[in-house]
Amino acid sequence: MAWTGKILRVNLSDGVITSEALNREWADQYLGQRGLGSK
């Protein structure tokens, strides 16, 4: 797994997948702890 500075949003209801730039505050707050998807 590589760090790309992006987040993948998956909307299962609509079947839409989008790639976005990762908010740096989120990365600093969550990555390296329990993970970004835990909150």
mmCIF entry with sequence, helices, sheets and N, C-alpha, C, O atoms, coordinates in Angstrom:
data_MODEL
# 
_entry.id   MODEL 
# 
_entity.id                         1 
_entity.type                       polymer 
_entity.pdbx_number_of_molecules   1 
# 
_entity_poly.entity_id                      1 
_entity_poly.type                           'polypeptide(L)' 
_entity_poly.nstd_linkage                   no 
_entity_poly.nstd_monomer                   no 
_entity_poly.pdbx_seq_one_letter_code       MAWTGKILRVNLSDGVITSEALNREWADQYLGQRGLGSK 
_entity_poly.pdbx_seq_one_letter_code_can   MAWTGKILRVNLSDGVITSEALNREWADQYLGQRGLGSK 
_entity_poly.pdbx_strand_id                 A 
# 
loop_
_entity_poly_seq.entity_id 
_entity_poly_seq.num 
_entity_poly_seq.mon_id 
_entity_poly_seq.hetero 
1 1  MET n 
1 2  ALA n 
1 3  TRP n 
1 4  THR n 
1 5  GLY n 
1 6  LYS n 
1 7  ILE n 
1 8  LEU n 
1 9  ARG n 
1 10 VAL n 
1 11 ASN n 
1 12 LEU n 
1 13 SER n 
1 14 ASP n 
1 15 GLY n 
1 16 VAL n 
1 17 ILE n 
1 18 THR n 
1 19 SER n 
1 20 GLU n 
1 21 ALA n 
1 22 LEU n 
1 23 ASN n 
1 24 ARG n 
1 25 GLU n 
1 26 TRP n 
1 27 ALA n 
1 28 ASP n 
1 29 GLN n 
1 30 TYR n 
1 31 LEU n 
1 32 GLY n 
1 33 GLN n 
1 34 ARG n 
1 35 GLY n 
1 36 LEU n 
1 37 GLY n 
1 38 SER n 
1 39 LYS n 
# 
_struct_asym.id          A 
_struct_asym.entity_id   1 
# 
loop_
_struct_conf.conf_type_id 
_struct_conf.id 
_struct_conf.pdbx_PDB_helix_id 
_struct_conf.beg_label_comp_id 
_struct_conf.beg_label_asym_id 
_struct_conf.beg_label_seq_id 
_struct_conf.pdbx_beg_PDB_ins_code 
_struct_conf.end_label_comp_id 
_struct_conf.end_label_asym_id 
_struct_conf.end_label_seq_id 
_struct_conf.pdbx_end_PDB_ins_code 
_struct_conf.beg_auth_comp_id 
_struct_conf.beg_auth_asym_id 
_struct_conf.beg_auth_seq_id 
_struct_conf.end_auth_comp_id 
_struct_conf.end_auth_asym_id 
_struct_conf.end_auth_seq_id 
_struct_conf.pdbx_PDB_helix_class 
_struct_conf.details 
_struct_conf.pdbx_PDB_helix_length 
HELX_P HELX_P1 AA1 ARG A 24 ? TYR A 30 ? ARG A 24 TYR A 30 1 ? 7 
HELX_P HELX_P2 AA2 LEU A 36 ? SER A 38 ? LEU A 36 SER A 38 5 ? 3 
# 
_struct_conf_type.id          HELX_P 
_struct_conf_type.criteria    ? 
_struct_conf_type.reference   ? 
# 
_struct_sheet.id               AA1 
_struct_sheet.type             ? 
_struct_sheet.number_strands   2 
_struct_sheet.details          ? 
# 
_struct_sheet_order.sheet_id     AA1 
_struct_sheet_order.range_id_1   1 
_struct_sheet_order.range_id_2   2 
_struct_sheet_order.offset       ? 
_struct_sheet_order.sense        anti-parallel 
# 
loop_
_struct_sheet_range.sheet_id 
_struct_sheet_range.id 
_struct_sheet_range.beg_label_comp_id 
_struct_sheet_range.beg_label_asym_id 
_struct_sheet_range.beg_label_seq_id 
_struct_sheet_range.pdbx_beg_PDB_ins_code 
_struct_sheet_range.end_label_comp_id 
_struct_sheet_range.end_label_asym_id 
_struct_sheet_range.end_label_seq_id 
_struct_sheet_range.pdbx_end_PDB_ins_code 
_struct_sheet_range.beg_auth_comp_id 
_struct_sheet_range.beg_auth_asym_id 
_struct_sheet_range.beg_auth_seq_id 
_struct_sheet_range.end_auth_comp_id 
_struct_sheet_range.end_auth_asym_id 
_struct_sheet_range.end_auth_seq_id 
AA1 1 LYS A 6  ? ASN A 11 ? LYS A 6  ASN A 11 
AA1 2 VAL A 16 ? ALA A 21 ? VAL A 16 ALA A 21 
# 
loop_
_atom_site.group_PDB 
_atom_site.id 
_atom_site.type_symbol 
_atom_site.label_atom_id 
_atom_site.label_alt_id 
_atom_site.label_comp_id 
_atom_site.label_asym_id 
_atom_site.label_entity_id 
_atom_site.label_seq_id 
_atom_site.pdbx_PDB_ins_code 
_atom_site.Cartn_x 
_atom_site.Cartn_y 
_atom_site.Cartn_z 
_atom_site.occupancy 
_atom_site.B_iso_or_equiv 
_atom_site.pdbx_formal_charge 
_atom_site.auth_seq_id 
_atom_site.auth_comp_id 
_atom_site.auth_asym_id 
_atom_site.auth_atom_id 
_atom_site.pdbx_PDB_model_num 
ATOM 1   N N  . MET A 1 1  ? 0.848   -1.166 0.000  1.00 0.00 ? 1  MET A N  1 
ATOM 2   C CA . MET A 1 1  ? 0.000   0.000  0.000  1.00 0.00 ? 1  MET A CA 1 
ATOM 3   C C  . MET A 1 1  ? 0.893   1.228  0.000  1.00 0.00 ? 1  MET A C  1 
ATOM 4   O O  . MET A 1 1  ? 1.870   1.291  0.747  1.00 0.00 ? 1  MET A O  1 
ATOM 5   N N  . ALA A 1 2  ? 0.565   2.190  -0.824 1.00 0.00 ? 2  ALA A N  1 
ATOM 6   C CA . ALA A 1 2  ? 1.380   3.395  -0.950 1.00 0.00 ? 2  ALA A CA 1 
ATOM 7   C C  . ALA A 1 2  ? 0.587   4.629  -0.548 1.00 0.00 ? 2  ALA A C  1 
ATOM 8   O O  . ALA A 1 2  ? -0.639  4.661  -0.663 1.00 0.00 ? 2  ALA A O  1 
ATOM 9   N N  . TRP A 1 3  ? 1.288   5.623  -0.083 1.00 0.00 ? 3  TRP A N  1 
ATOM 10  C CA . TRP A 1 3  ? 0.685   6.903  0.280  1.00 0.00 ? 3  TRP A CA 1 
ATOM 11  C C  . TRP A 1 3  ? 0.618   7.760  -0.967 1.00 0.00 ? 3  TRP A C  1 
ATOM 12  O O  . TRP A 1 3  ? 1.652   8.062  -1.563 1.00 0.00 ? 3  TRP A O  1 
ATOM 13  N N  . THR A 1 4  ? -0.577  8.159  -1.372 1.00 0.00 ? 4  THR A N  1 
ATOM 14  C CA . THR A 1 4  ? -0.730  8.980  -2.575 1.00 0.00 ? 4  THR A CA 1 
ATOM 15  C C  . THR A 1 4  ? -1.338  10.334 -2.283 1.00 0.00 ? 4  THR A C  1 
ATOM 16  O O  . THR A 1 4  ? -1.456  11.160 -3.188 1.00 0.00 ? 4  THR A O  1 
ATOM 17  N N  . GLY A 1 5  ? -1.728  10.586 -1.041 1.00 0.00 ? 5  GLY A N  1 
ATOM 18  C CA . GLY A 1 5  ? -2.340  11.863 -0.696 1.00 0.00 ? 5  GLY A CA 1 
ATOM 19  C C  . GLY A 1 5  ? -3.761  11.997 -1.211 1.00 0.00 ? 5  GLY A C  1 
ATOM 20  O O  . GLY A 1 5  ? -4.261  13.106 -1.396 1.00 0.00 ? 5  GLY A O  1 
ATOM 21  N N  . LYS A 1 6  ? -4.413  10.857 -1.442 1.00 0.00 ? 6  LYS A N  1 
ATOM 22  C CA . LYS A 1 6  ? -5.783  10.866 -1.953 1.00 0.00 ? 6  LYS A CA 1 
ATOM 23  C C  . LYS A 1 6  ? -6.668  9.999  -1.070 1.00 0.00 ? 6  LYS A C  1 
ATOM 24  O O  . LYS A 1 6  ? -6.193  9.141  -0.326 1.00 0.00 ? 6  LYS A O  1 
ATOM 25  N N  . ILE A 1 7  ? -7.966  10.249 -1.178 1.00 0.00 ? 7  ILE A N  1 
ATOM 26  C CA . ILE A 1 7  ? -8.960  9.434  -0.484 1.00 0.00 ? 7  ILE A CA 1 
ATOM 27  C C  . ILE A 1 7  ? -9.990  8.995  -1.525 1.00 0.00 ? 7  ILE A C  1 
ATOM 28  O O  . ILE A 1 7  ? -10.349 9.761  -2.418 1.00 0.00 ? 7  ILE A O  1 
ATOM 29  N N  . LEU A 1 8  ? -10.450 7.776  -1.401 1.00 0.00 ? 8  LEU A N  1 
ATOM 30  C CA . LEU A 1 8  ? -11.436 7.241  -2.332 1.00 0.00 ? 8  LEU A CA 1 
ATOM 31  C C  . LEU A 1 8  ? -12.781 7.195  -1.621 1.00 0.00 ? 8  LEU A C  1 
ATOM 32  O O  . LEU A 1 8  ? -12.925 6.550  -0.583 1.00 0.00 ? 8  LEU A O  1 
ATOM 33  N N  . ARG A 1 9  ? -13.757 7.883  -2.187 1.00 0.00 ? 9  ARG A N  1 
ATOM 34  C CA . ARG A 1 9  ? -15.117 7.876  -1.634 1.00 0.00 ? 9  ARG A CA 1 
ATOM 35  C C  . ARG A 1 9  ? -15.969 6.943  -2.494 1.00 0.00 ? 9  ARG A C  1 
ATOM 36  O O  . ARG A 1 9  ? -16.003 7.065  -3.719 1.00 0.00 ? 9  ARG A O  1 
ATOM 37  N N  . VAL A 1 10 ? -16.653 6.012  -1.831 1.00 0.00 ? 10 VAL A N  1 
ATOM 38  C CA . VAL A 1 10 ? -17.486 5.033  -2.523 1.00 0.00 ? 10 VAL A CA 1 
ATOM 39  C C  . VAL A 1 10 ? -18.916 5.188  -2.024 1.00 0.00 ? 10 VAL A C  1 
ATOM 40  O O  . VAL A 1 10 ? -19.192 4.981  -0.843 1.00 0.00 ? 10 VAL A O  1 
ATOM 41  N N  . ASN A 1 11 ? -19.822 5.550  -2.921 1.00 0.00 ? 11 ASN A N  1 
ATOM 42  C CA . ASN A 1 11 ? -21.240 5.670  -2.597 1.00 0.00 ? 11 ASN A CA 1 
ATOM 43  C C  . ASN A 1 11 ? -21.922 4.413  -3.120 1.00 0.00 ? 11 ASN A C  1 
ATOM 44  O O  . ASN A 1 11 ? -22.156 4.275  -4.321 1.00 0.00 ? 11 ASN A O  1 
ATOM 45  N N  . LEU A 1 12 ? -22.237 3.507  -2.218 1.00 0.00 ? 12 LEU A N  1 
ATOM 46  C CA . LEU A 1 12 ? -22.835 2.234  -2.623 1.00 0.00 ? 12 LEU A CA 1 
ATOM 47  C C  . LEU A 1 12 ? -24.269 2.390  -3.102 1.00 0.00 ? 12 LEU A C  1 
ATOM 48  O O  . LEU A 1 12 ? -24.731 1.599  -3.924 1.00 0.00 ? 12 LEU A O  1 
ATOM 49  N N  . SER A 1 13 ? -24.976 3.386  -2.610 1.00 0.00 ? 13 SER A N  1 
ATOM 50  C CA . SER A 1 13 ? -26.364 3.599  -3.020 1.00 0.00 ? 13 SER A CA 1 
ATOM 51  C C  . SER A 1 13 ? -26.460 4.032  -4.472 1.00 0.00 ? 13 SER A C  1 
ATOM 52  O O  . SER A 1 13 ? -27.313 3.551  -5.219 1.00 0.00 ? 13 SER A O  1 
ATOM 53  N N  . ASP A 1 14 ? -25.572 4.953  -4.872 1.00 0.00 ? 14 ASP A N  1 
ATOM 54  C CA . ASP A 1 14 ? -25.607 5.483  -6.238 1.00 0.00 ? 14 ASP A CA 1 
ATOM 55  C C  . ASP A 1 14 ? -24.634 4.788  -7.176 1.00 0.00 ? 14 ASP A C  1 
ATOM 56  O O  . ASP A 1 14 ? -24.716 4.972  -8.391 1.00 0.00 ? 14 ASP A O  1 
ATOM 57  N N  . GLY A 1 15 ? -23.714 3.995  -6.641 1.00 0.00 ? 15 GLY A N  1 
ATOM 58  C CA . GLY A 1 15 ? -22.708 3.335  -7.462 1.00 0.00 ? 15 GLY A CA 1 
ATOM 59  C C  . GLY A 1 15 ? -21.665 4.302  -7.992 1.00 0.00 ? 15 GLY A C  1 
ATOM 60  O O  . GLY A 1 15 ? -21.112 4.095  -9.072 1.00 0.00 ? 15 GLY A O  1 
ATOM 61  N N  . VAL A 1 16 ? -21.394 5.367  -7.230 1.00 0.00 ? 16 VAL A N  1 
ATOM 62  C CA . VAL A 1 16 ? -20.450 6.393  -7.668 1.00 0.00 ? 16 VAL A CA 1 
ATOM 63  C C  . VAL A 1 16 ? -19.164 6.278  -6.852 1.00 0.00 ? 16 VAL A C  1 
ATOM 64  O O  . VAL A 1 16 ? -19.205 6.176  -5.626 1.00 0.00 ? 16 VAL A O  1 
ATOM 65  N N  . ILE A 1 17 ? -18.024 6.296  -7.542 1.00 0.00 ? 17 ILE A N  1 
ATOM 66  C CA . ILE A 1 17 ? -16.716 6.263  -6.900 1.00 0.00 ? 17 ILE A CA 1 
ATOM 67  C C  . ILE A 1 17 ? -15.956 7.507  -7.325 1.00 0.00 ? 17 ILE A C  1 
ATOM 68  O O  . ILE A 1 17 ? -15.824 7.780  -8.518 1.00 0.00 ? 17 ILE A O  1 
ATOM 69  N N  . THR A 1 18 ? -15.451 8.270  -6.346 1.00 0.00 ? 18 THR A N  1 
ATOM 70  C CA . THR A 1 18 ? -14.682 9.471  -6.651 1.00 0.00 ? 18 THR A CA 1 
ATOM 71  C C  . THR A 1 18 ? -13.373 9.457  -5.873 1.00 0.00 ? 18 THR A C  1 
ATOM 72  O O  . THR A 1 18 ? -13.303 8.955  -4.751 1.00 0.00 ? 18 THR A O  1 
ATOM 73  N N  . SER A 1 19 ? -12.343 10.017 -6.489 1.00 0.00 ? 19 SER A N  1 
ATOM 74  C CA . SER A 1 19 ? -11.042 10.166 -5.853 1.00 0.00 ? 19 SER A CA 1 
ATOM 75  C C  . SER A 1 19 ? -10.832 11.645 -5.568 1.00 0.00 ? 19 SER A C  1 
ATOM 76  O O  . SER A 1 19 ? -11.019 12.487 -6.447 1.00 0.00 ? 19 SER A O  1 
ATOM 77  N N  . GLU A 1 20 ? -10.442 11.958 -4.332 1.00 0.00 ? 20 GLU A N  1 
ATOM 78  C CA . GLU A 1 20 ? -10.263 13.351 -3.929 1.00 0.00 ? 20 GLU A CA 1 
ATOM 79  C C  . GLU A 1 20 ? -8.920  13.510 -3.228 1.00 0.00 ? 20 GLU A C  1 
ATOM 80  O O  . GLU A 1 20 ? -8.346  12.545 -2.724 1.00 0.00 ? 20 GLU A O  1 
ATOM 81  N N  . ALA A 1 21 ? -8.434  14.740 -3.206 1.00 0.00 ? 21 ALA A N  1 
ATOM 82  C CA . ALA A 1 21 ? -7.229  15.032 -2.438 1.00 0.00 ? 21 ALA A CA 1 
ATOM 83  C C  . ALA A 1 21 ? -7.549  14.869 -0.956 1.00 0.00 ? 21 ALA A C  1 
ATOM 84  O O  . ALA A 1 21 ? -8.619  15.272 -0.499 1.00 0.00 ? 21 ALA A O  1 
ATOM 85  N N  . LEU A 1 22 ? -6.628  14.283 -0.213 1.00 0.00 ? 22 LEU A N  1 
ATOM 86  C CA . LEU A 1 22 ? -6.829  14.066 1.213  1.00 0.00 ? 22 LEU A CA 1 
ATOM 87  C C  . LEU A 1 22 ? -6.615  15.366 1.967  1.00 0.00 ? 22 LEU A C  1 
ATOM 88  O O  . LEU A 1 22 ? -5.609  16.049 1.779  1.00 0.00 ? 22 LEU A O  1 
ATOM 89  N N  . ASN A 1 23 ? -7.565  15.697 2.815  1.00 0.00 ? 23 ASN A N  1 
ATOM 90  C CA . ASN A 1 23 ? -7.457  16.864 3.676  1.00 0.00 ? 23 ASN A CA 1 
ATOM 91  C C  . ASN A 1 23 ? -6.295  16.626 4.643  1.00 0.00 ? 23 ASN A C  1 
ATOM 92  O O  . ASN A 1 23 ? -6.298  15.644 5.386  1.00 0.00 ? 23 ASN A O  1 
ATOM 93  N N  . ARG A 1 24 ? -5.313  17.510 4.637  1.00 0.00 ? 24 ARG A N  1 
ATOM 94  C CA . ARG A 1 24 ? -4.108  17.324 5.449  1.00 0.00 ? 24 ARG A CA 1 
ATOM 95  C C  . ARG A 1 24 ? -4.430  17.246 6.946  1.00 0.00 ? 24 ARG A C  1 
ATOM 96  O O  . ARG A 1 24 ? -3.768  16.512 7.680  1.00 0.00 ? 24 ARG A O  1 
ATOM 97  N N  . GLU A 1 25 ? -5.429  17.988 7.400  1.00 0.00 ? 25 GLU A N  1 
ATOM 98  C CA . GLU A 1 25 ? -5.820  17.918 8.817  1.00 0.00 ? 25 GLU A CA 1 
ATOM 99  C C  . GLU A 1 25 ? -6.290  16.515 9.181  1.00 0.00 ? 25 GLU A C  1 
ATOM 100 O O  . GLU A 1 25 ? -5.952  16.006 10.250 1.00 0.00 ? 25 GLU A O  1 
ATOM 101 N N  . TRP A 1 26 ? -7.071  15.883 8.295  1.00 0.00 ? 26 TRP A N  1 
ATOM 102 C CA . TRP A 1 26 ? -7.537  14.517 8.548  1.00 0.00 ? 26 TRP A CA 1 
ATOM 103 C C  . TRP A 1 26 ? -6.347  13.566 8.637  1.00 0.00 ? 26 TRP A C  1 
ATOM 104 O O  . TRP A 1 26 ? -6.287  12.714 9.523  1.00 0.00 ? 26 TRP A O  1 
ATOM 105 N N  . ALA A 1 27 ? -5.412  13.720 7.721  1.00 0.00 ? 27 ALA A N  1 
ATOM 106 C CA . ALA A 1 27 ? -4.244  12.839 7.717  1.00 0.00 ? 27 ALA A CA 1 
ATOM 107 C C  . ALA A 1 27 ? -3.456  12.986 9.012  1.00 0.00 ? 27 ALA A C  1 
ATOM 108 O O  . ALA A 1 27 ? -3.063  11.989 9.617  1.00 0.00 ? 27 ALA A O  1 
ATOM 109 N N  . ASP A 1 28 ? -3.224  14.219 9.438  1.00 0.00 ? 28 ASP A N  1 
ATOM 110 C CA . ASP A 1 28 ? -2.474  14.454 10.672 1.00 0.00 ? 28 ASP A CA 1 
ATOM 111 C C  . ASP A 1 28 ? -3.218  13.919 11.886 1.00 0.00 ? 28 ASP A C  1 
ATOM 112 O O  . ASP A 1 28 ? -2.599  13.404 12.818 1.00 0.00 ? 28 ASP A O  1 
ATOM 113 N N  . GLN A 1 29 ? -4.542  14.036 11.881 1.00 0.00 ? 29 GLN A N  1 
ATOM 114 C CA . GLN A 1 29 ? -5.338  13.642 13.037 1.00 0.00 ? 29 GLN A CA 1 
ATOM 115 C C  . GLN A 1 29 ? -5.567  12.134 13.128 1.00 0.00 ? 29 GLN A C  1 
ATOM 116 O O  . GLN A 1 29 ? -5.558  11.585 14.229 1.00 0.00 ? 29 GLN A O  1 
ATOM 117 N N  . TYR A 1 30 ? -5.772  11.450 11.998 1.00 0.00 ? 30 TYR A N  1 
ATOM 118 C CA . TYR A 1 30 ? -6.201  10.055 12.035 1.00 0.00 ? 30 TYR A CA 1 
ATOM 119 C C  . TYR A 1 30 ? -5.182  9.033  11.541 1.00 0.00 ? 30 TYR A C  1 
ATOM 120 O O  . TYR A 1 30 ? -5.100  7.947  12.115 1.00 0.00 ? 30 TYR A O  1 
ATOM 121 N N  . LEU A 1 31 ? -4.414  9.328  10.518 1.00 0.00 ? 31 LEU A N  1 
ATOM 122 C CA . LEU A 1 31 ? -3.483  8.331  9.986  1.00 0.00 ? 31 LEU A CA 1 
ATOM 123 C C  . LEU A 1 31 ? -2.355  8.093  10.980 1.00 0.00 ? 31 LEU A C  1 
ATOM 124 O O  . LEU A 1 31 ? -1.835  9.033  11.581 1.00 0.00 ? 31 LEU A O  1 
ATOM 125 N N  . GLY A 1 32 ? -1.988  6.847  11.143 1.00 0.00 ? 32 GLY A N  1 
ATOM 126 C CA . GLY A 1 32 ? -0.960  6.502  12.104 1.00 0.00 ? 32 GLY A CA 1 
ATOM 127 C C  . GLY A 1 32 ? -1.521  6.214  13.487 1.00 0.00 ? 32 GLY A C  1 
ATOM 128 O O  . GLY A 1 32 ? -0.797  5.760  14.373 1.00 0.00 ? 32 GLY A O  1 
ATOM 129 N N  . GLN A 1 33 ? -2.794  6.473  13.671 1.00 0.00 ? 33 GLN A N  1 
ATOM 130 C CA . GLN A 1 33 ? -3.437  6.121  14.935 1.00 0.00 ? 33 GLN A CA 1 
ATOM 131 C C  . GLN A 1 33 ? -4.277  4.878  14.675 1.00 0.00 ? 33 GLN A C  1 
ATOM 132 O O  . GLN A 1 33 ? -3.726  3.791  14.505 1.00 0.00 ? 33 GLN A O  1 
ATOM 133 N N  . ARG A 1 34 ? -5.576  5.015  14.640 1.00 0.00 ? 34 ARG A N  1 
ATOM 134 C CA . ARG A 1 34 ? -6.422  3.853  14.349 1.00 0.00 ? 34 ARG A CA 1 
ATOM 135 C C  . ARG A 1 34 ? -6.827  3.789  12.892 1.00 0.00 ? 34 ARG A C  1 
ATOM 136 O O  . ARG A 1 34 ? -7.417  2.798  12.462 1.00 0.00 ? 34 ARG A O  1 
ATOM 137 N N  . GLY A 1 35 ? -6.529  4.807  12.134 1.00 0.00 ? 35 GLY A N  1 
ATOM 138 C CA . GLY A 1 35 ? -6.876  4.813  10.723 1.00 0.00 ? 35 GLY A CA 1 
ATOM 139 C C  . GLY A 1 35 ? -7.949  5.828  10.414 1.00 0.00 ? 35 GLY A C  1 
ATOM 140 O O  . GLY A 1 35 ? -8.764  6.167  11.273 1.00 0.00 ? 35 GLY A O  1 
ATOM 141 N N  . LEU A 1 36 ? -7.949  6.305  9.204  1.00 0.00 ? 36 LEU A N  1 
ATOM 142 C CA . LEU A 1 36 ? -8.867  7.352  8.784  1.00 0.00 ? 36 LEU A CA 1 
ATOM 143 C C  . LEU A 1 36 ? -10.315 6.878  8.777  1.00 0.00 ? 36 LEU A C  1 
ATOM 144 O O  . LEU A 1 36 ? -11.215 7.664  9.072  1.00 0.00 ? 36 LEU A O  1 
ATOM 145 N N  . GLY A 1 37 ? -10.560 5.610  8.449  1.00 0.00 ? 37 GLY A N  1 
ATOM 146 C CA . GLY A 1 37 ? -11.926 5.111  8.353  1.00 0.00 ? 37 GLY A CA 1 
ATOM 147 C C  . GLY A 1 37 ? -12.581 4.780  9.683  1.00 0.00 ? 37 GLY A C  1 
ATOM 148 O O  . GLY A 1 37 ? -13.726 4.329  9.703  1.00 0.00 ? 37 GLY A O  1 
ATOM 149 N N  . SER A 1 38 ? -11.887 4.990  10.792 1.00 0.00 ? 38 SER A N  1 
ATOM 150 C CA . SER A 1 38 ? -12.446 4.578  12.076 1.00 0.00 ? 38 SER A CA 1 
ATOM 151 C C  . SER A 1 38 ? -13.422 5.574  12.680 1.00 0.00 ? 38 SER A C  1 
ATOM 152 O O  . SER A 1 38 ? -14.135 5.225  13.620 1.00 0.00 ? 38 SER A O  1 
ATOM 153 N N  . LYS A 1 39 ? -13.481 6.798  12.178 1.00 0.00 ? 39 LYS A N  1 
ATOM 154 C CA . LYS A 1 39 ? -14.410 7.785  12.728 1.00 0.00 ? 39 LYS A CA 1 
ATOM 155 C C  . LYS A 1 39 ? -15.469 8.159  11.740 1.00 0.00 ? 39 LYS A C  1 
ATOM 156 O O  . LYS A 1 39 ? -16.334 8.981  12.044 1.00 0.00 ? 39 LYS A O  1 
# 
